[in-house]
Amino acid sequence: MEEVYYPIHKGLQKEVFYLGLKAKYIYYGLYLGIGIVLGGLLLSAFLPMLWSMAIIAIFLFALFLTLLAYSRTYGAYGFIKKVADRKLPAGIKQHTPFKNLPIWKNV
């Protein structure tokens, strides 16, 4: 009986990319893109079509660039990391006078 070898593709554990965005940002882009399109439908009811299409295109482009920057800077979970980094303190302050330090006490 002959042994059969099946190749295992090593790319299964790699992150998902689409247009330079990592996996989590694809969903953010879809949700916000749908929101902008719905907003554009409302906008087009009050403004001429070319104006509303231009405004929607500008918002979509700005959104894409923002998500791409977060994705490249912080990785797949960059937005969550960015929010967590904002909660960290800039430094730790300790107010202890020198006379209370054990080194300075005459025991």
C-alpha positions as CSV (number, residue, x, y, z in Angstrom):
1,M,0.0,0.0,0.0
2,E,1.4,3.4,-1.0
3,E,1.5,6.3,1.4
4,V,-0.3,9.4,0.4
5,Y,0.9,12.8,1.5
6,Y,-1.4,15.8,1.6
7,P,0.1,19.3,1.7
8,I,-1.0,21.4,4.6
9,H,-1.3,25.1,3.7
10,K,0.5,27.2,6.2
11,G,-1.5,30.4,5.5
12,L,-4.5,29.3,7.5
13,Q,-3.3,31.1,10.7
14,K,-2.6,34.4,9.0
15,E,-4.6,37.5,9.6
16,V,-7.3,38.5,7.2
17,F,-6.5,41.6,5.1
18,Y,-8.7,43.5,2.7
19,L,-7.5,46.7,1.0
20,G,-4.8,47.0,3.7
21,L,-7.3,46.7,6.6
22,K,-7.0,44.0,9.1
23,A,-9.9,41.7,10.0
24,K,-11.6,43.7,12.8
25,Y,-11.5,47.0,10.8
26,I,-13.3,45.4,7.9
27,Y,-16.4,45.2,10.0
28,Y,-16.0,48.7,11.3
29,G,-15.6,49.9,7.7
30,L,-18.7,48.0,6.6
31,Y,-20.9,49.3,9.5
32,L,-19.8,52.9,9.2
33,G,-20.0,52.7,5.4
34,I,-23.6,51.5,5.6
35,G,-24.3,54.3,8.1
36,I,-22.8,56.9,5.8
37,V,-24.8,55.6,2.8
38,L,-28.0,55.8,4.9
39,G,-27.1,59.3,6.0
40,G,-26.4,60.1,2.3
41,L,-29.9,59.0,1.4
42,L,-31.3,61.4,4.0
43,L,-28.9,64.1,2.8
44,S,-29.9,63.6,-0.8
45,A,-33.5,64.4,0.1
46,F,-32.5,67.9,1.1
47,L,-29.5,68.6,-1.2
48,P,-28.8,68.1,-4.9
49,M,-27.5,64.6,-5.8
50,L,-24.0,65.7,-6.9
51,W,-23.5,67.6,-3.6
52,S,-24.6,64.7,-1.5
53,M,-22.5,62.2,-3.5
54,A,-19.4,64.4,-3.1
55,I,-20.0,64.7,0.7
56,I,-20.5,60.9,1.1
57,A,-17.4,60.2,-1.0
58,I,-15.3,62.6,1.2
59,F,-16.6,61.0,4.4
60,L,-16.0,57.4,3.1
61,F,-12.5,58.3,2.1
62,A,-11.7,59.9,5.4
63,L,-13.2,56.9,7.3
64,F,-11.1,54.5,5.2
65,L,-7.9,56.5,5.8
66,T,-8.6,56.6,9.6
67,L,-9.2,52.9,9.9
68,L,-6.2,52.1,7.7
69,A,-4.0,54.3,10.0
70,Y,-5.3,52.5,13.1
71,S,-4.8,49.1,11.5
72,R,-1.2,49.8,10.5
73,T,-0.3,51.5,13.7
74,Y,-1.8,49.2,16.3
75,G,-2.5,45.9,14.5
76,A,-5.7,43.9,14.3
77,Y,-7.1,45.2,17.6
78,G,-5.7,48.7,17.3
79,F,-8.8,50.7,18.1
80,I,-9.3,48.8,21.4
81,K,-5.6,49.3,22.2
82,K,-5.8,53.0,21.5
83,V,-8.8,53.3,23.9
84,A,-7.0,51.4,26.5
85,D,-3.8,53.5,26.1
86,R,-5.8,56.6,26.7
87,K,-6.9,55.3,30.2
88,L,-3.3,54.7,31.3
89,P,-1.8,57.5,33.5
90,A,1.0,59.5,32.1
91,G,3.1,58.7,35.2
92,I,3.1,57.6,38.8
93,K,3.5,60.3,41.5
94,Q,4.6,59.6,45.0
95,H,4.7,62.3,47.6
96,T,6.9,61.0,50.5
97,P,9.0,63.5,52.5
98,F,12.6,62.5,52.9
99,K,12.3,62.5,56.7
100,N,9.9,59.6,56.6
101,L,12.1,57.4,54.5
102,P,13.8,54.5,56.4
103,I,17.3,55.5,55.2
104,W,17.1,58.9,57.0
105,K,15.8,57.7,60.3
106,N,18.2,57.4,63.2
107,V,17.4,54.0,64.6
